[in-house]
Amino acid sequence: MVTNVRKCIWAAVFVLVSVAVGQVVGQGEGAGAAVWAPTWTDTLKKDLLKGYDPSIRPSQHYNVTTVEADITITHVEINEIKSTLSVYGWMKFVSSSRKSNLWGEV
């Protein structure tokens, strides 16, 4: 019985030391350093948003940006045991403005 208790204590000490050392080593890499290598989606997002300024409107202040929203519900599921309501479907957003027109049509 005593040997089992000792094993548990040593295991707990090992885990605590491992966590403490891992946190200290992780802090040395810099505050904003990524722990993993960027995936292709991270690279794509970075490339697509290069030079993007969210404070700039897509058109002049006197122009109107029209946004259309469509919702198509394909399935509704009610689970009374878990008390959940799940709605499956598609959402489509279409915006139009003079500046966001990619094909040059006005």
N, CA, C and O atoms as a GROMACS GRO file, in nm:
protein
  424
    1MET      N    1   0.082  -0.120   0.000
    1MET     CA    2   0.000   0.000   0.000
    1MET      C    3   0.086   0.126   0.000
    1MET      O    4   0.059   0.221  -0.072
    2VAL      N    5   0.191   0.124   0.082
    2VAL     CA    6   0.279   0.240   0.092
    2VAL      C    7   0.353   0.263  -0.040
    2VAL      O    8   0.375   0.378  -0.077
    3THR      N    9   0.391   0.156  -0.110
    3THR     CA   10   0.462   0.172  -0.236
    3THR      C   11   0.372   0.234  -0.343
    3THR      O   12   0.418   0.312  -0.426
    4ASN      N   13   0.243   0.200  -0.341
    4ASN     CA   14   0.150   0.261  -0.435
    4ASN      C   15   0.135   0.410  -0.409
    4ASN      O   16   0.128   0.489  -0.504
    5VAL      N   17   0.131   0.449  -0.285
    5VAL     CA   18   0.120   0.590  -0.250
    5VAL      C   19   0.246   0.664  -0.294
    5VAL      O   20   0.237   0.774  -0.348
    6ARG      N   21   0.362   0.603  -0.272
    6ARG     CA   22   0.488   0.665  -0.315
    6ARG      C   23   0.491   0.682  -0.467
    6ARG      O   24   0.534   0.785  -0.518
    7LYS      N   25   0.445   0.580  -0.539
    7LYS     CA   26   0.443   0.587  -0.685
    7LYS      C   27   0.351   0.700  -0.731
    7LYS      O   28   0.385   0.774  -0.823
    8CYS      N   29   0.237   0.713  -0.666
    8CYS     CA   30   0.143   0.821  -0.703
    8CYS      C   31   0.203   0.958  -0.674
    8CYS      O   32   0.186   1.051  -0.753
    9ILE      N   33   0.271   0.971  -0.562
    9ILE     CA   34   0.333   1.099  -0.526
    9ILE      C   35   0.442   1.134  -0.626
    9ILE      O   36   0.450   1.248  -0.673
   10TRP      N   37   0.528   1.036  -0.661
   10TRP     CA   38   0.634   1.062  -0.758
   10TRP      C   39   0.576   1.095  -0.895
   10TRP      O   40   0.630   1.180  -0.966
   11ALA      N   41   0.467   1.028  -0.932
   11ALA     CA   42   0.404   1.059  -1.061
   11ALA      C   43   0.348   1.201  -1.061
   11ALA      O   44   0.361   1.272  -1.160
   12ALA      N   45   0.287   1.242  -0.949
   12ALA     CA   46   0.233   1.377  -0.940
   12ALA      C   47   0.345   1.481  -0.944
   12ALA      O   48   0.330   1.585  -1.009
   13VAL      N   49   0.455   1.455  -0.875
   13VAL     CA   50   0.569   1.547  -0.877
   13VAL      C   51   0.625   1.556  -1.019
   13VAL      O   52   0.658   1.666  -1.065
   14PHE      N   53   0.636   1.443  -1.088
   14PHE     CA   54   0.687   1.442  -1.225
   14PHE      C   55   0.598   1.525  -1.317
   14PHE      O   56   0.649   1.603  -1.398
   15VAL      N   57   0.467   1.510  -1.304
   15VAL     CA   58   0.375   1.586  -1.388
   15VAL      C   59   0.386   1.735  -1.359
   15VAL      O   60   0.391   1.815  -1.452
   16LEU      N   61   0.391   1.772  -1.233
   16LEU     CA   62   0.401   1.914  -1.197
   16LEU      C   63   0.530   1.976  -1.248
   16LEU      O   64   0.530   2.088  -1.300
   17VAL      N   65   0.641   1.903  -1.234
   17VAL     CA   66   0.769   1.955  -1.282
   17VAL      C   67   0.767   1.966  -1.435
   17VAL      O   68   0.818   2.064  -1.490
   18SER      N   69   0.710   1.867  -1.502
   18SER     CA   70   0.702   1.871  -1.648
   18SER      C   71   0.622   1.990  -1.696
   18SER      O   72   0.662   2.058  -1.791
   19VAL      N   73   0.509   2.017  -1.632
   19VAL     CA   74   0.425   2.131  -1.670
   19VAL      C   75   0.499   2.262  -1.644
   19VAL      O   76   0.495   2.353  -1.727
   20ALA      N   77   0.565   2.272  -1.530
   20ALA     CA   78   0.637   2.395  -1.496
   20ALA      C   79   0.750   2.420  -1.594
   20ALA      O   80   0.769   2.533  -1.640
   21VAL      N   81   0.827   2.317  -1.628
   21VAL     CA   82   0.938   2.333  -1.722
   21VAL      C   83   0.883   2.368  -1.861
   21VAL      O   84   0.941   2.451  -1.931
   22GLY      N   85   0.772   2.306  -1.901
   22GLY     CA   86   0.713   2.336  -2.030
   22GLY      C   87   0.667   2.480  -2.040
   22GLY      O   88   0.682   2.541  -2.146
   23GLN      N   89   0.613   2.534  -1.934
   23GLN     CA   90   0.569   2.673  -1.936
   23GLN      C   91   0.686   2.769  -1.941
   23GLN      O   92   0.680   2.870  -2.010
   24VAL      N   93   0.792   2.738  -1.869
   24VAL     CA   94   0.910   2.825  -1.870
   24VAL      C   95   0.976   2.822  -2.007
   24VAL      O   96   1.017   2.927  -2.058
   25VAL      N   97   0.987   2.706  -2.067
   25VAL     CA   98   1.047   2.696  -2.200
   25VAL      C   99   0.960   2.767  -2.302
   25VAL      O  100   1.012   2.834  -2.391
   26GLY      N  101   0.828   2.755  -2.290
   26GLY     CA  102   0.737   2.820  -2.383
   26GLY      C  103   0.743   2.972  -2.374
   26GLY      O  104   0.720   3.040  -2.474
   27GLN      N  105   0.773   3.026  -2.256
   27GLN     CA  106   0.780   3.171  -2.240
   27GLN      C  107   0.904   3.228  -2.305
   27GLN      O  108   0.906   3.347  -2.340
   28GLY      N  109   1.007   3.151  -2.320
   28GLY     CA  110   1.131   3.200  -2.377
   28GLY      C  111   1.124   3.222  -2.527
   28GLY      O  112   1.214   3.284  -2.583
   29GLU      N  113   1.021   3.172  -2.593
   29GLU     CA  114   1.012   3.183  -2.738
   29GLU      C  115   0.956   3.317  -2.784
   29GLU      O  116   0.953   3.343  -2.904
   30GLY      N  117   0.913   3.401  -2.695
   30GLY     CA  118   0.855   3.530  -2.732
   30GLY      C  119   0.706   3.528  -2.708
   30GLY      O  120   0.642   3.423  -2.711
   31ALA      N  121   0.652   3.646  -2.683
   31ALA     CA  122   0.511   3.654  -2.646
   31ALA      C  123   0.420   3.621  -2.763
   31ALA      O  124   0.316   3.556  -2.744
   32GLY      N  125   0.455   3.664  -2.884
   32GLY     CA  126   0.367   3.642  -2.998
   32GLY      C  127   0.411   3.530  -3.090
   32GLY      O  128   0.356   3.515  -3.199
   33ALA      N  129   0.508   3.451  -3.049
   33ALA     CA  130   0.560   3.346  -3.137
   33ALA      C  131   0.459   3.233  -3.151
   33ALA      O  132   0.396   3.192  -3.054
   34ALA      N  133   0.444   3.185  -3.274
   34ALA     CA  134   0.353   3.075  -3.300
   34ALA      C  135   0.418   2.945  -3.256
   34ALA      O  136   0.538   2.925  -3.275
   35VAL      N  137   0.339   2.858  -3.199
   35VAL     CA  138   0.391   2.730  -3.152
   35VAL      C  139   0.395   2.630  -3.266
   35VAL      O  140   0.473   2.535  -3.261
   36TRP      N  141   0.315   2.649  -3.369
   36TRP     CA  142   0.309   2.557  -3.481
   36TRP      C  143   0.343   2.631  -3.610
   36TRP      O  144   0.338   2.754  -3.616
   37ALA      N  145   0.377   2.554  -3.711
   37ALA     CA  146   0.405   2.614  -3.841
   37ALA      C  147   0.273   2.651  -3.908
   37ALA      O  148   0.174   2.580  -3.892
   38PRO      N  149   0.270   2.760  -3.983
   38PRO     CA  150   0.144   2.800  -4.048
   38PRO      C  151   0.103   2.699  -4.154
   38PRO      O  152   0.186   2.646  -4.228
   39THR      N  153  -0.026   2.672  -4.160
   39THR     CA  154  -0.079   2.580  -4.260
   39THR      C  155  -0.105   2.657  -4.389
   39THR      O  156  -0.086   2.779  -4.395
   40TRP      N  157  -0.147   2.586  -4.492
   40TRP     CA  158  -0.174   2.652  -4.620
   40TRP      C  159  -0.292   2.747  -4.609
   40TRP      O  160  -0.298   2.846  -4.682
   41THR      N  161  -0.387   2.719  -4.517
   41THR     CA  162  -0.499   2.811  -4.500
   41THR      C  163  -0.454   2.940  -4.431
   41THR      O  164  -0.504   3.048  -4.462
   42ASP      N  165  -0.360   2.927  -4.337
   42ASP     CA  166  -0.306   3.047  -4.273
   42ASP      C  167  -0.233   3.134  -4.374
   42ASP      O  168  -0.247   3.257  -4.373
   43THR      N  169  -0.156   3.070  -4.461
   43THR     CA  170  -0.083   3.143  -4.564
   43THR      C  171  -0.179   3.209  -4.663
   43THR      O  172  -0.157   3.323  -4.704
   44LEU      N  173  -0.285   3.137  -4.702
   44LEU     CA  174  -0.384   3.192  -4.793
   44LEU      C  175  -0.454   3.313  -4.732
   44LEU      O  176  -0.471   3.415  -4.798
   45LYS      N  177  -0.493   3.302  -4.606
   45LYS     CA  178  -0.560   3.413  -4.539
   45LYS      C  179  -0.468   3.535  -4.530
   45LYS      O  180  -0.512   3.648  -4.552
   46LYS      N  181  -0.341   3.511  -4.498
   46LYS     CA  182  -0.244   3.621  -4.490
   46LYS      C  183  -0.228   3.688  -4.626
   46LYS      O  184  -0.222   3.810  -4.635
   47ASP      N  185  -0.219   3.607  -4.733
   47ASP     CA  186  -0.203   3.663  -4.867
   47ASP      C  187  -0.327   3.739  -4.913
   47ASP      O  188  -0.316   3.844  -4.976
   48LEU      N  189  -0.445   3.686  -4.883
   48LEU     CA  190  -0.568   3.752  -4.927
   48LEU      C  191  -0.592   3.884  -4.854
   48LEU      O  192  -0.647   3.978  -4.912
   49LEU      N  193  -0.552   3.891  -4.728
   49LEU     CA  194  -0.577   4.011  -4.649
   49LEU      C  195  -0.459   4.106  -4.646
   49LEU      O  196  -0.459   4.202  -4.568
   50LYS      N  197  -0.357   4.082  -4.730
   50LYS     CA  198  -0.242   4.171  -4.735
   50LYS      C  199  -0.287   4.308  -4.788
   50LYS      O  200  -0.348   4.317  -4.894
   51GLY      N  201  -0.257   4.412  -4.713
   51GLY     CA  202  -0.296   4.547  -4.753
   51GLY      C  203  -0.441   4.582  -4.722
   51GLY      O  204  -0.489   4.688  -4.763
   52TYR      N  205  -0.513   4.494  -4.651
   52TYR     CA  206  -0.654   4.520  -4.620
   52TYR      C  207  -0.665   4.612  -4.500
   52TYR      O  208  -0.600   4.590  -4.397
   53ASP      N  209  -0.746   4.714  -4.513
   53ASP     CA  210  -0.772   4.806  -4.403
   53ASP      C  211  -0.921   4.802  -4.372
   53ASP      O  212  -1.002   4.850  -4.451
   54PRO      N  213  -0.959   4.745  -4.257
   54PRO     CA  214  -1.102   4.732  -4.226
   54PRO      C  215  -1.172   4.865  -4.200
   54PRO      O  216  -1.295   4.869  -4.198
   55SER      N  217  -1.098   4.972  -4.181
   55SER     CA  218  -1.162   5.100  -4.154
   55SER      C  219  -1.203   5.174  -4.281
   55SER      O  220  -1.273   5.274  -4.274
   56ILE      N  221  -1.160   5.125  -4.398
   56ILE     CA  222  -1.195   5.191  -4.523
   56ILE      C  223  -1.321   5.128  -4.581
   56ILE      O  224  -1.331   5.006  -4.593
   57ARG      N  225  -1.417   5.214  -4.616
   57ARG     CA  226  -1.541   5.164  -4.677
   57ARG      C  227  -1.514   5.122  -4.821
   57ARG      O  228  -1.423   5.175  -4.884
   58PRO      N  229  -1.591   5.027  -4.874
   58PRO     CA  230  -1.570   4.983  -5.012
   58PRO      C  231  -1.618   5.085  -5.116
   58PRO      O  232  -1.593   5.066  -5.235
   59SER      N  233  -1.684   5.191  -5.075
   59SER     CA  234  -1.729   5.293  -5.170
   59SER      C  235  -1.722   5.430  -5.103
   59SER      O  236  -1.690   5.441  -4.984
   60GLN      N  237  -1.750   5.534  -5.180
   60GLN     CA  238  -1.751   5.669  -5.126
   60GLN      C  239  -1.867   5.684  -5.027
   60GLN      O  240  -1.961   5.605  -5.028
   61HIS      N  241  -1.859   5.784  -4.942
   61HIS     CA  242  -1.961   5.800  -4.838
   61HIS      C  243  -2.099   5.830  -4.895
   61HIS      O  244  -2.199   5.804  -4.829
   62TYR      N  245  -2.108   5.885  -5.016
   62TYR     CA  246  -2.238   5.917  -5.074
   62TYR      C  247  -2.294   5.801  -5.157
   62TYR      O  248  -2.411   5.803  -5.193
   63ASN      N  249  -2.212   5.702  -5.186
   63ASN     CA  250  -2.261   5.585  -5.259
   63ASN      C  251  -2.322   5.484  -5.162
   63ASN      O  252  -2.287   5.481  -5.044
   64VAL      N  253  -2.412   5.404  -5.212
   64VAL     CA  254  -2.479   5.305  -5.129
   64VAL      C  255  -2.422   5.168  -5.161
   64VAL      O  256  -2.407   5.132  -5.278
   65THR      N  257  -2.393   5.092  -5.057
   65THR     CA  258  -2.352   4.953  -5.075
   65THR      C  259  -2.473   4.867  -5.045
   65THR      O  260  -2.525   4.868  -4.933
   66THR      N  261  -2.519   4.792  -5.144
   66THR     CA  262  -2.636   4.707  -5.128
   66THR      C  263  -2.591   4.566  -5.091
   66THR      O  264  -2.504   4.509  -5.156
   67VAL      N  265  -2.651   4.512  -4.986
   67VAL     CA  266  -2.620   4.376  -4.943
   67VAL      C  267  -2.749   4.296  -4.945
   67VAL      O  268  -2.846   4.332  -4.878
   68GLU      N  269  -2.749   4.186  -5.021
   68GLU     CA  270  -2.864   4.095  -5.025
   68GLU      C  271  -2.829   3.971  -4.944
   68GLU      O  272  -2.718   3.919  -4.954
   69ALA      N  273  -2.924   3.923  -4.865
   69ALA     CA  274  -2.902   3.803  -4.784
   69ALA      C  275  -3.012   3.702  -4.815
   69ALA      O  276  -3.131   3.734  -4.810
   70ASP      N  277  -2.971   3.581  -4.846
   70ASP     CA  278  -3.064   3.471  -4.870
   70ASP      C  279  -3.035   3.360  -4.771
   70ASP      O  280  -2.919   3.326  -4.746
   71ILE      N  281  -3.140   3.303  -4.714
   71ILE     CA  282  -3.126   3.190  -4.623
   71ILE      C  283  -3.210   3.076  -4.676
   71ILE      O  284  -3.330   3.092  -4.703
   72THR      N  285  -3.148   2.959  -4.692
   72THR     CA  286  -3.218   2.839  -4.735
   72THR      C  287  -3.204   2.734  -4.625
   72THR      O  288  -3.094   2.689  -4.596
   73ILE      N  289  -3.314   2.698  -4.565
   73ILE     CA  290  -3.312   2.596  -4.458
   73ILE      C  291  -3.336   2.461  -4.523
   73ILE      O  292  -3.436   2.440  -4.591
   74THR      N  293  -3.242   2.369  -4.500
   74THR     CA  294  -3.253   2.236  -4.561
   74THR      C  295  -3.301   2.130  -4.464
   74THR      O  296  -3.359   2.030  -4.506
   75HIS      N  297  -3.277   2.150  -4.334
   75HIS     CA  298  -3.316   2.046  -4.237
   75HIS      C  299  -3.329   2.109  -4.098
   75HIS      O  300  -3.248   2.193  -4.060
   76VAL      N  301  -3.431   2.070  -4.025
   76VAL     CA  302  -3.450   2.114  -3.887
   76VAL      C  303  -3.458   1.989  -3.801
   76VAL      O  304  -3.533   1.896  -3.830
   77GLU      N  305  -3.379   1.987  -3.694
   77GLU     CA  306  -3.373   1.871  -3.606
   77GLU      C  307  -3.396   1.915  -3.461
   77GLU      O  308  -3.330   2.007  -3.413
   78ILE      N  309  -3.488   1.848  -3.393
   78ILE     CA  310  -3.518   1.878  -3.253
   78ILE      C  311  -3.483   1.755  -3.171
   78ILE      O  312  -3.532   1.646  -3.198
   79ASN      N  313  -3.397   1.773  -3.070
   79ASN     CA  314  -3.361   1.666  -2.979
   79ASN      C  315  -3.415   1.703  -2.842
   79ASN      O  316  -3.359   1.788  -2.772
   80GLU      N  317  -3.524   1.638  -2.804
   80GLU     CA  318  -3.589   1.671  -2.678
   80GLU      C  319  -3.509   1.624  -2.558
   80GLU      O  320  -3.517   1.685  -2.452
   81ILE      N  321  -3.432   1.518  -2.573
   81ILE     CA  322  -3.353   1.466  -2.462
   81ILE      C  323  -3.242   1.565  -2.425
   81ILE      O  324  -3.221   1.594  -2.307
   82LYS      N  325  -3.171   1.616  -2.526
   82LYS     CA  326  -3.063   1.712  -2.501
   82LYS      C  327  -3.113   1.857  -2.498
   82LYS      O  328  -3.036   1.948  -2.469
   83SER      N  329  -3.239   1.878  -2.528
   83SER     CA  330  -3.298   2.011  -2.535
   83SER      C  331  -3.224   2.100  -2.635
   83SER      O  332  -3.184   2.212  -2.604
   84THR      N  333  -3.207   2.047  -2.756
   84THR     CA  334  -3.138   2.123  -2.860
   84THR      C  335  -3.224   2.134  -2.985
   84THR      O  336  -3.304   2.046  -3.015
   85LEU      N  337  -3.204   2.242  -3.056
   85LEU     CA  338  -3.267   2.264  -3.186
   85LEU      C  339  -3.154   2.292  -3.284
   85LEU      O  340  -3.079   2.387  -3.267
   86SER      N  341  -3.143   2.210  -3.387
   86SER     CA  342  -3.040   2.227  -3.489
   86SER      C  343  -3.105   2.264  -3.620
   86SER      O  344  -3.201   2.200  -3.664
   87VAL      N  345  -3.054   2.368  -3.684
   87VAL     CA  346  -3.105   2.413  -3.813
   87VAL      C  347  -2.988   2.407  -3.911
   87VAL      O  348  -2.884   2.468  -3.889
   88TYR      N  349  -3.007   2.334  -4.019
   88TYR     CA  350  -2.905   2.319  -4.121
   88TYR      C  351  -2.952   2.392  -4.247
   88TYR      O  352  -3.070   2.392  -4.280
   89GLY      N  353  -2.859   2.454  -4.316
   89GLY     CA  354  -2.896   2.525  -4.437
   89GLY      C  355  -2.780   2.602  -4.494
   89GLY      O  356  -2.664   2.583  -4.458
   90TRP      N  357  -2.815   2.692  -4.586
   90TRP     CA  358  -2.717   2.774  -4.657
   90TRP      C  359  -2.750   2.921  -4.637
   90TRP      O  360  -2.867   2.959  -4.631
   91MET      N  361  -2.646   3.002  -4.627
   91MET     CA  362  -2.663   3.147  -4.624
   91MET      C  363  -2.583   3.204  -4.740
   91MET      O  364  -2.468   3.164  -4.762
   92LYS      N  365  -2.642   3.297  -4.813
   92LYS     CA  366  -2.576   3.359  -4.927
   92LYS      C  367  -2.585   3.509  -4.911
   92LYS      O  368  -2.693   3.564  -4.890
   93PHE      N  369  -2.470   3.576  -4.921
   93PHE     CA  370  -2.464   3.720  -4.912
   93PHE      C  371  -2.405   3.774  -5.043
   93PHE      O  372  -2.303   3.725  -5.091
   94VAL      N  373  -2.470   3.874  -5.099
   94VAL     CA  374  -2.422   3.938  -5.221
   94VAL      C  375  -2.419   4.087  -5.196
   94VAL      O  376  -2.520   4.147  -5.157
   95SER      N  377  -2.303   4.148  -5.217
   95SER     CA  378  -2.293   4.293  -5.200
   95SER      C  379  -2.251   4.355  -5.332
   95SER      O  380  -2.181   4.294  -5.412
   96SER      N  381  -2.295   4.477  -5.352
   96SER     CA  382  -2.258   4.546  -5.475
   96SER      C  383  -2.228   4.692  -5.442
   96SER      O  384  -2.305   4.759  -5.372
   97SER      N  385  -2.117   4.739  -5.494
   97SER     CA  386  -2.080   4.879  -5.482
   97SER      C  387  -1.988   4.911  -5.599
   97SER      O  388  -1.943   4.821  -5.668
   98ARG      N  389  -1.961   5.038  -5.620
   98ARG     CA  390  -1.878   5.077  -5.735
   98ARG      C  391  -1.734   5.029  -5.717
   98ARG      O  392  -1.672   4.984  -5.814
   99LYS      N  393  -1.680   5.038  -5.597
   99LYS     CA  394  -1.539   5.006  -5.576
   99LYS      C  395  -1.514   4.855  -5.572
   99LYS      O  396  -1.406   4.810  -5.610
  100SER      N  397  -1.611   4.776  -5.526
  100SER     CA  398  -1.589   4.632  -5.512
  100SER      C  399  -1.616   4.556  -5.641
  100SER      O  400  -1.607   4.433  -5.641
  101ASN      N  401  -1.648   4.624  -5.750
  101ASN     CA  402  -1.676   4.557  -5.876
  101ASN      C  403  -1.544   4.513  -5.940
  101ASN      O  404  -1.464   4.598  -5.980
  102LEU      N  405  -1.521   4.384  -5.951
  102LEU     CA  406  -1.394   4.331  -5.997
  102LEU      C  407  -1.380   4.331  -6.149
  102LEU      O  408  -1.267   4.328  -6.198
  103TRP      N  409  -1.487   4.334  -6.224
  103TRP     CA  410  -1.481   4.320  -6.368
  103TRP      C  411  -1.486   4.455  -6.441
  103TRP      O  412  -1.488   4.458  -6.564
  104GLY      N  413  -1.488   4.563  -6.368
  104GLY     CA  414  -1.485   4.694  -6.430
  104GLY      C  415  -1.620   4.743  -6.480
  104GLY      O  416  -1.627   4.851  -6.539
  105GLU      N  417  -1.725   4.668  -6.459
  105GLU     CA  418  -1.858   4.712  -6.503
  105GLU      C  419  -1.912   4.810  -6.402
  105GLU      O  420  -1.895   4.792  -6.281
  106VAL      N  421  -1.978   4.913  -6.449
  106VAL     CA  422  -2.034   5.014  -6.358
  106VAL      C  423  -2.184   5.012  -6.368
  106VAL      O  424  -2.252   5.089  -6.300
   0.00000   0.00000   0.00000
